[in-house]
């Protein structure tokens, strides 16, 4: 019986750590590192493009995030969620 409980607990812990951490509603997201590096040394409003994880080319402009923490490539037509 102890082995079963220990096994179930171990599986539950493993599953818990394996979950992808997504921001909750209203929580701020950090721009991808590629979006930040593309705009290094660029002016506000400069054109930029990057490749998405799916392999699509994403066009945008360099701008500050609303909280002012990051200067990154902001997609012109962001994907719908």
C-alpha positions as CSV (number, residue, x, y, z in Angstrom):
1,X,0.0,0.0,0.0
2,X,2.8,2.4,0.8
3,X,4.5,1.7,-2.6
4,X,1.2,2.6,-4.4
5,X,0.8,5.9,-2.5
6,X,4.5,6.7,-3.0
7,X,4.2,5.9,-6.7
8,X,1.0,8.1,-7.1
9,X,2.7,10.9,-5.3
10,X,5.8,10.7,-7.4
11,X,3.8,10.7,-10.6
12,X,1.7,13.7,-9.4
13,X,4.9,15.6,-8.6
14,X,6.4,14.8,-11.9
15,X,3.3,15.9,-13.8
16,X,3.1,19.1,-11.8
17,X,6.7,20.1,-12.7
18,X,6.2,19.2,-16.3
19,X,3.3,21.6,-16.8
20,X,4.2,24.6,-19.0
21,X,4.0,27.8,-17.0
22,X,1.7,30.2,-18.8
23,X,0.8,33.7,-17.5
24,X,-2.6,34.0,-15.9
25,X,-5.1,36.4,-17.3
26,X,-4.0,40.0,-16.7
27,X,-0.4,38.9,-16.0
28,X,2.3,40.5,-18.1
29,X,4.4,38.4,-20.5
30,X,8.0,38.9,-21.4
31,X,8.8,39.4,-25.1
32,X,10.8,36.5,-26.7
33,X,14.6,37.0,-26.5
34,X,14.7,37.2,-30.3
35,X,12.2,40.1,-30.4
36,X,14.4,42.0,-27.9
37,X,17.7,41.3,-29.7
38,X,16.4,42.3,-33.1
39,X,15.6,45.8,-31.9
40,X,18.9,46.4,-30.1
41,X,20.4,49.6,-31.5
42,X,17.3,50.4,-33.5
43,X,15.1,53.5,-33.2
44,X,11.5,53.5,-32.0
45,X,9.2,52.6,-34.9
46,X,11.9,50.9,-37.0
47,X,10.7,47.9,-39.1
48,X,11.6,44.5,-37.8
49,X,10.9,40.9,-38.8
50,X,11.5,37.6,-37.0
51,X,10.7,33.9,-37.4
52,X,8.0,32.5,-35.2
53,X,8.4,29.1,-33.5
54,X,6.1,27.7,-36.2
55,X,8.5,29.0,-38.9
56,X,6.3,31.9,-40.1
57,X,7.9,35.3,-40.8
58,X,6.4,37.9,-38.4
59,X,6.6,41.6,-39.4
60,X,6.5,44.4,-36.9
61,X,8.0,47.6,-35.5
62,X,10.4,48.2,-32.6
63,X,8.7,49.7,-29.6
64,X,8.7,49.7,-25.8
65,X,6.4,47.4,-24.0
66,X,3.5,49.1,-22.2
67,X,5.3,48.8,-18.8
68,X,8.5,50.3,-20.3
69,X,10.6,47.3,-19.3
70,X,11.5,46.1,-22.7
71,X,12.3,47.4,-26.2
72,X,11.3,44.7,-28.7
73,X,9.8,43.9,-32.0
74,X,6.0,44.2,-31.7
75,X,4.1,42.2,-34.4
76,X,2.0,44.3,-36.7
77,X,-0.7,41.6,-36.8
78,X,-0.2,39.6,-33.6
79,X,-1.7,36.0,-33.7
80,X,-5.1,35.6,-32.2
81,X,-5.4,33.5,-29.1
